[in-house]
């Protein structure tokens, strides 16, 4: 796990940025989440509760997201500058040699272009700890029957989810991005190793993509 002593991380990302704005009125469609930065430090983020039946947000909630976005951008821009972000569009393959982007504005440009967002805003950040998982065929029909074809080691990383905050006549409207994009801040290279050949290679992906609407 990427770990920096609390004092060092606090100097890198000022403690005043760690707390989210607190609304005076109720925000039933948002939840306040904590995103770890290291073993003892985290930052707060207002996250929309997207469900099939709930996609409307009141003006207070939309104003809160808009007012708090600069704080979140400053935190993530620090992490991107330090470690870089791997940005992958939905239809891209063979991205094992993809070079990280170290400029946050370039990340936003990628999301605007590939995610077809008019005004991208970070609505969820998830820290994924190290995982070691078996790889079977695409339909996973082999799982539990024969040994896996490969093993994958994913180092800790942050998955960043963007939605679209669109300006309308009476304020803002929040909508989910039409096209999926993967923006990950990795603490190391994820490695896949084949069982038979022993070959290993870099395999960038987004473990969080399948559960983004959960």
SVG drawing of the C-alpha trace seen along z (x, -y; Angstrom):
<svg xmlns="http://www.w3.org/2000/svg" viewBox="-38 -31 45 60">
<polyline fill="none" stroke="black" stroke-width="0.4" points="0.0,0.0 1.2,-3.5 2.0,-4.9 3.2,-8.3 3.5,-9.3 0.5,-11.3 2.5,-14.5 4.1,-14.3 0.8,-13.7 -0.8,-16.6 1.9,-18.9 1.5,-17.6 -2.3,-18.0 -3.3,-20.7 -5.6,-19.5 -8.1,-22.3 -8.9,-20.5 -9.8,-17.2 -13.2,-18.3 -16.2,-18.7 -18.5,-21.8 -21.4,-21.3 -24.9,-22.3 -27.3,-24.1 -30.3,-22.3 -31.0,-18.6 -29.3,-16.7 -31.2,-13.3 -29.8,-12.5 -26.1,-12.8 -24.0,-10.8 -20.8,-11.9 -18.0,-9.4 -14.4,-9.1 -11.6,-8.4 -8.4,-7.1 -5.1,-8.8 -2.9,-6.7 -3.4,-4.5 -4.3,-7.4 -5.6,-10.2 -8.7,-10.6 -10.7,-13.2 -14.5,-13.7 -16.5,-13.7 -20.2,-14.2 -21.5,-11.3 -24.8,-11.2 -27.1,-8.3 -27.7,-7.2 -30.6,-4.6 -33.0,-3.8 -35.7,-5.7 -33.7,-8.5 -31.9,-10.8 -33.3,-14.2 -31.3,-16.4 -32.6,-19.5 -31.0,-22.9 -29.2,-22.8 -27.5,-19.5 -26.4,-20.7 -25.1,-24.0 -23.1,-22.0 -21.5,-19.8 -20.6,-22.9 -19.1,-24.8 -17.1,-21.8 -15.6,-20.7 -12.6,-23.0 -11.5,-21.4 -11.8,-17.9 -9.9,-19.0 -7.1,-20.4 -6.7,-17.1 -6.8,-14.9 -4.5,-17.2 -1.9,-16.6 -2.2,-12.9 -2.2,-13.0 1.0,-15.2 2.6,-12.8 1.7,-9.4 0.0,-10.1 -3.4,-8.9 -4.0,-6.1 -6.9,-7.2 -8.6,-4.6 -11.7,-4.9 -14.2,-2.1 -13.2,-0.8 -9.4,-0.9 -7.4,2.2 -3.7,3.1 -3.1,0.4 -0.4,2.1 2.2,-0.4 0.0,-3.4 1.9,-6.3 0.4,-8.1 -0.9,-11.7 0.5,-14.0 -1.6,-17.1 -5.1,-17.3 -6.3,-19.6 -5.3,-17.0 -7.3,-14.4 -10.4,-16.7 -9.8,-17.2 -9.7,-13.4 -13.0,-12.9 -14.6,-15.8 -13.6,-14.3 -13.9,-10.5 -16.7,-10.6 -18.7,-13.1 -19.1,-15.3 -19.9,-19.0 -18.8,-19.9 -17.2,-16.9 -17.3,-16.8 -15.9,-14.2 -18.8,-12.5 -17.1,-9.4 -13.6,-8.3 -12.9,-4.8 -9.7,-3.5 -9.0,0.1 -6.6,2.0 -4.2,4.6 -5.9,7.6 -4.7,10.9 -7.4,12.6 -7.5,15.6 -8.3,15.1 -10.6,17.5 -12.3,17.3 -14.5,14.3 -17.7,16.0 -16.0,17.4 -17.5,20.8 -14.2,22.5 -14.3,21.0 -14.0,23.6 -13.6,26.4 -10.0,26.1 -7.1,24.0 -7.2,20.4 -5.5,19.3 -3.6,16.5 -3.2,14.6 -3.5,10.8 -1.9,8.6 -3.4,5.2 -1.6,2.7 -3.6,0.1 -5.2,-2.6 -7.9,-5.2 -10.8,-4.9 -12.3,-8.3 -15.8,-8.6 -17.0,-11.6 -20.6,-12.8 -21.8,-15.8 -22.9,-19.0 -24.8,-20.9 -25.8,-24.5 -29.5,-25.1 -31.7,-28.2 -32.4,-27.9 -29.1,-26.5 -27.6,-23.1 -28.6,-19.6 -26.6,-16.5 -26.5,-13.6 -24.4,-10.5 -21.9,-10.4 -23.1,-8.7 -19.8,-7.0 -17.7,-5.1 -14.1,-6.1 -11.6,-4.7 -9.4,-7.1 -7.2,-5.4 -4.4,-6.7 -2.2,-3.6 0.5,-3.2 2.3,-0.7 1.8,1.4 -0.9,4.1 0.6,7.4 -1.0,10.4 1.0,13.7 0.0,16.6 -0.1,20.0 1.2,22.2 3.8,20.0 4.8,17.9 4.6,14.8 3.7,11.6 2.6,8.3 1.0,5.0 -2.8,5.1 -4.6,1.8 -8.3,2.0 -10.9,0.6 -12.0,3.1 -14.6,0.6 -16.4,0.1 -19.0,2.9 -20.1,1.5 -20.3,-2.2 -24.1,-2.3 -24.1,-0.3"/>
</svg>
